[in-house]
Amino acid sequence: MIRLETFCKSELVHLLNSDRFRLFPFLPITDFRAQSQCRNPKATEDDVLLILAFADHQLAGYLGILPDEIFVEGTPQKMGWFSTIYVDPQFRGQKIAQKMMDLAFNLYDGKVVLTEFTPEAERLFSKTKALQYGKSKLGKRYYFSFGIDEILPQKFSFFHKIKPFLTQANSVLDG
């Protein structure tokens, strides 16, 4: 049986500081992303920022949502950006991603935005009839910091051993 849990600002902070979080087999959200989500001026205290999926009491997947506001004909509309979605390979094929997306659609009244997704994610997204493709816009993307010395050790424990090297590499990459 699949069980979904949602986390708003205060619940997300509590989760990150819990022993439960440290025992997860993989990281559903980095500390950096969680801080960013919680400091988002467009997020209210009640906005759901993270959905976790559990199968047989094990973390099976996650979906991150970045609350935002867009204007439609001059009227502000609350919406959410899907910032990340993942299902552990051992739990794939159980429609976990679709269940998380359905919940997110309900929480944000169907007003969600997805951009720049992988071909695998596109296959998943195309299964839902709730999404419509918008017109693509050309542009350039700029990154101000690679942050590999912070991101990689949080995702994979192996990188803790070489963090000093990652810090040096990051400073070279950031130029």
C-alpha positions in Angstrom: 0.0 0.0 0.0 1.3 3.5 -0.9 1.0 6.2 1.7 1.7 9.8 1.0 2.8 12.5 3.5 2.9 16.2 2.8 5.2 18.8 4.4 4.6 22.6 4.6 7.3 25.0 5.9 7.3 24.2 9.6 6.8 20.5 9.0 9.7 20.5 6.5 12.1 22.1 9.0 11.0 19.6 11.7 11.5 16.7 9.3 15.0 17.8 8.3 16.0 18.0 12.0 14.6 14.6 12.8 16.3 11.2 13.3 13.7 9.8 10.9 15.1 12.0 8.1 18.7 10.8 8.8 17.6 7.2 8.5 16.0 7.5 5.0 17.8 5.3 2.4 18.1 8.3 0.1 17.8 12.1 0.5 14.4 13.4 -0.6 15.5 17.0 -0.2 18.8 18.7 0.4 19.2 21.2 3.3 20.0 23.9 0.7 16.8 23.2 -1.2 14.7 23.0 2.0 16.1 26.4 3.2 15.3 27.9 -0.2 11.8 26.5 -0.2 11.1 27.8 3.4 12.5 31.3 2.5 10.4 31.6 -0.6 8.4 34.8 -0.2 5.6 33.4 -2.4 5.1 30.3 -0.1 2.6 30.6 2.7 2.9 28.6 5.9 0.3 26.2 4.7 1.7 25.6 1.2 2.9 22.0 0.7 6.6 22.0 -0.3 7.3 18.3 -0.3 5.4 15.1 -0.8 6.9 11.8 0.3 5.7 8.4 -0.8 6.1 5.3 1.4 5.6 1.7 0.3 5.6 -0.9 3.1 6.9 1.8 5.5 9.9 2.5 3.3 10.6 5.8 1.6 9.8 5.1 -2.1 9.8 8.5 -3.7 9.4 12.3 -3.4 8.0 15.3 -5.2 9.1 18.8 -4.5 6.9 21.8 -5.2 8.0 25.5 -5.3 4.9 27.7 -4.6 4.6 30.7 -6.8 2.2 33.3 -8.2 1.4 34.1 -11.8 -0.9 36.8 -13.1 -3.6 35.8 -15.5 -5.3 38.8 -17.1 -4.0 40.9 -14.2 -5.3 38.6 -11.5 -2.8 36.7 -9.2 -3.1 33.0 -9.4 -1.4 30.7 -6.8 0.5 27.8 -8.5 3.3 25.4 -7.9 6.4 24.4 -9.9 7.4 20.8 -9.7 11.0 21.2 -8.7 11.9 17.5 -8.4 10.3 14.1 -8.7 11.9 10.7 -8.0 10.8 7.1 -7.4 13.3 4.6 -6.1 13.9 1.9 -8.8 12.8 -0.9 -6.5 9.3 0.7 -6.3 8.8 1.8 -9.9 5.8 0.4 -11.7 3.4 1.0 -8.8 2.1 4.4 -10.0 3.8 6.2 -7.1 4.8 9.2 -9.2 1.3 9.5 -10.6 -0.2 9.4 -7.1 2.2 12.1 -5.9 1.4 14.2 -8.9 -2.4 13.7 -8.5 -2.1 14.9 -4.9 0.0 17.9 -6.0 -2.6 18.8 -8.6 -5.3 18.7 -6.0 -3.3 20.8 -3.5 -2.7 23.5 -6.1 -6.1 23.3 -7.8 -4.6 21.9 -11.0 -2.3 24.9 -11.3 1.2 23.4 -11.6 4.1 24.0 -14.0 6.8 21.7 -15.2 9.7 22.7 -17.3 12.8 21.1 -18.8 12.1 17.5 -18.0 13.9 14.3 -19.1 12.4 12.0 -21.8 11.5 9.5 -19.0 9.7 12.2 -17.1 7.9 13.3 -20.2 6.5 9.8 -20.6 5.2 9.9 -17.1 3.7 13.4 -17.5 2.1 12.6 -20.8 0.1 9.8 -19.0 -1.8 12.5 -17.0 -4.4 14.3 -19.0 -4.1 17.3 -16.6 -1.1 18.8 -18.4 -1.0 20.9 -21.4 2.1 21.8 -23.4 2.9 25.4 -23.6 4.9 27.2 -26.3 8.7 26.7 -25.8 10.8 29.8 -25.5 14.5 30.0 -26.4 16.8 31.4 -23.9 20.1 31.1 -22.0 20.6 29.6 -18.6 23.2 31.0 -16.1 24.5 29.3 -13.0 26.2 31.4 -10.4 27.7 28.6 -8.3 28.3 24.9 -8.9 28.0 24.0 -5.2 29.3 20.5 -5.8 31.1 20.5 -2.4 27.7 20.9 -0.7 25.3 19.1 -3.0 27.2 15.9 -3.7 28.1 14.9 -0.1 24.4 15.3 0.8 23.3 13.1 -2.0 26.0 10.4 -1.8 28.0 9.5 1.3 31.1 8.6 -0.7 31.7 12.3 -1.4 32.1 13.1 2.3 35.6 11.5 2.0 36.7 13.9 -0.8 34.9 17.1 0.3 38.1 19.1 0.5 38.9 18.2 -3.1 35.3 19.1 -4.1 35.6 22.5 -2.4 38.8 23.2 -4.4 37.2 22.0 -7.6 34.1 24.1 -7.0 36.2 27.3 -6.5 38.0 26.5 -9.9 34.7 25.9 -11.6 33.1 29.0 -10.2 36.1 30.9 -11.6 
